[in-house]
Amino acid sequence: MKKHYLSSLLVFCFAAVAAECQQTTPVLQQPTVKDYALKVGVKEVVVQRQAVGGNDLASVETLCFDSVGRLTSLRKSGFGGNKVTSYPVDNGQFEVVDTVERATYLFAKNSKTEQNYMLRRTLRAVDGDVVAVYHYNDNGFIERSVHYIYAASGALATTVQYDYGDAGGVAGRKLSSYSKSGKVLTMQSYSADEQLLMEETYTYDKQDNPVKRVQKFYDNPSGKPRETVETRRYTYDSHGNWTTQQYSLAGRQLYTYSRTIKYY
């Protein structure tokens, strides 16, 4: 795999801006209720995390949303400090869209050189579905690519991710399958020589929240794979949002999360 150099990509894209691309658009970071496994209508959420029988400090997060579900502020306390972030956040990134090639280029600024570099390139099919996403580091070299395969119904069925080494060659591959609702069901990780390294399987409850993850590690070819099992138990309010979550590893409960939710 050849290296992808920053200079040629910049020349191509900015030339395309003048001829065929839409206007450059700033990208603002602003999560929504869906990113926090919440349903629309939530005004404020206070999340408390407490270790069970451990020495970890408790932490508290307070999230505030507007009436359409966009995060407006996030306050974190615990672990020795407090931090408040207001949204949307302007991180200096911007997009350029090539309408002919159906490609979107995301640019960021290298904090050391103060030069813009391409962070991500997204390719879409005629119907708008994402078919491939390429991620680059601040030196202009490709780090990974993700390729999307859809079922006849149009739902995402499979993704194939390639990770690349410093020399540009493929260093590993991940193959993931998805449910009809877009949740990961299985994921396999392979080495550069296509040896299976790790396999994950996921189980979800009726609210589509993960209740079990099983990981198998194949790092001992002569013996049985090592296995870890994570489980989560939830209680829900009348709106279908979980209010408590108990996280366990290998049958031992490690953390309890509680959410106090206010609605509009």
TAWO-V579664 format. One record per backbone hydrogen bond with DSSP energy under -0.5 kcal/mol. NH is the residue of the N-H (numbers start at 1). CO is the residue of the C=O. If there is no record, write none. Layout:
nh->NH co->CO
nh->NH co->CO
This chain:
nh->5 co->3
nh->9 co->5
nh->10 co->6
nh->11 co->7
nh->12 co->8
nh->13 co->9
nh->14 co->10
nh->15 co->11
nh->16 co->12
nh->17 co->13
nh->18 co->14
nh->19 co->15
nh->20 co->16
nh->21 co->16
nh->22 co->97
nh->25 co->95
nh->27 co->93
nh->28 co->26
nh->29 co->89
nh->30 co->28
nh->33 co->69
nh->35 co->32
nh->36 co->33
nh->37 co->34
nh->38 co->33
nh->42 co->39
nh->43 co->262
nh->44 co->262
nh->45 co->63
nh->46 co->260
nh->47 co->45
nh->47 co->61
nh->48 co->46
nh->48 co->258
nh->49 co->59
nh->50 co->256
nh->52 co->254
nh->53 co->51
nh->59 co->49
nh->60 co->77
nh->61 co->47
nh->62 co->75
nh->63 co->45
nh->63 co->61
nh->64 co->73
nh->65 co->43
nh->66 co->70
nh->69 co->66
nh->71 co->31
nh->72 co->64
nh->73 co->64
nh->74 co->85
nh->75 co->62
nh->76 co->83
nh->77 co->60
nh->78 co->81
nh->79 co->58
nh->81 co->78
nh->83 co->76
nh->85 co->74
nh->87 co->72
nh->88 co->29
nh->89 co->29
nh->90 co->88
nh->91 co->27
nh->91 co->89
nh->94 co->107
nh->95 co->25
nh->96 co->105
nh->98 co->96
nh->98 co->103
nh->99 co->20
nh->99 co->97
nh->102 co->98
nh->103 co->98
nh->104 co->122
nh->105 co->96
nh->106 co->104
nh->106 co->120
nh->107 co->94
nh->107 co->105
nh->108 co->117
nh->110 co->115
nh->111 co->109
nh->114 co->110
nh->117 co->108
nh->119 co->106
nh->119 co->117
nh->120 co->106
nh->121 co->134
nh->122 co->104
nh->123 co->132
nh->124 co->102
nh->125 co->129
nh->128 co->125
nh->131 co->123
nh->132 co->123
nh->133 co->146
nh->134 co->121
nh->135 co->144
nh->136 co->119
nh->137 co->141
nh->140 co->137
nh->143 co->135
nh->144 co->135
nh->145 co->162
nh->146 co->133
nh->147 co->160
nh->148 co->131
nh->149 co->158
nh->151 co->155
nh->154 co->151
nh->157 co->149
nh->158 co->149
nh->159 co->176
nh->160 co->147
nh->161 co->174
nh->162 co->145
nh->163 co->172
nh->164 co->143
nh->165 co->169
nh->168 co->165
nh->171 co->163
nh->172 co->163
nh->173 co->190
nh->174 co->161
nh->175 co->188
nh->176 co->159
nh->177 co->186
nh->178 co->157
nh->179 co->183
nh->182 co->179
nh->185 co->177
nh->186 co->177
nh->187 co->200
nh->188 co->175
nh->189 co->198
nh->190 co->173
nh->191 co->195
nh->192 co->171
nh->194 co->191
nh->197 co->189
nh->198 co->189
nh->199 co->216
nh->200 co->187
nh->201 co->214
nh->202 co->185
nh->203 co->212
nh->205 co->209
nh->208 co->205
nh->211 co->203
nh->212 co->203
nh->213 co->230
nh->214 co->201
nh->215 co->213
nh->215 co->228
nh->216 co->199
nh->217 co->226
nh->218 co->197
nh->218 co->216
nh->223 co->220
nh->226 co->217
nh->228 co->215
nh->230 co->213
nh->231 co->248
nh->232 co->211
nh->233 co->246
nh->235 co->244
nh->237 co->241
nh->240 co->237
nh->243 co->235
nh->244 co->235
nh->245 co->257
nh->246 co->233
nh->247 co->245
nh->247 co->255
nh->248 co->231
nh->248 co->246
nh->249 co->252
nh->250 co->229
nh->252 co->249
nh->253 co->251
nh->254 co->247
nh->255 co->247
nh->256 co->50
nh->257 co->245
nh->258 co->48
nh->259 co->243
nh->260 co->46
nh->261 co->259
nh->262 co->44
nh->264 co->41
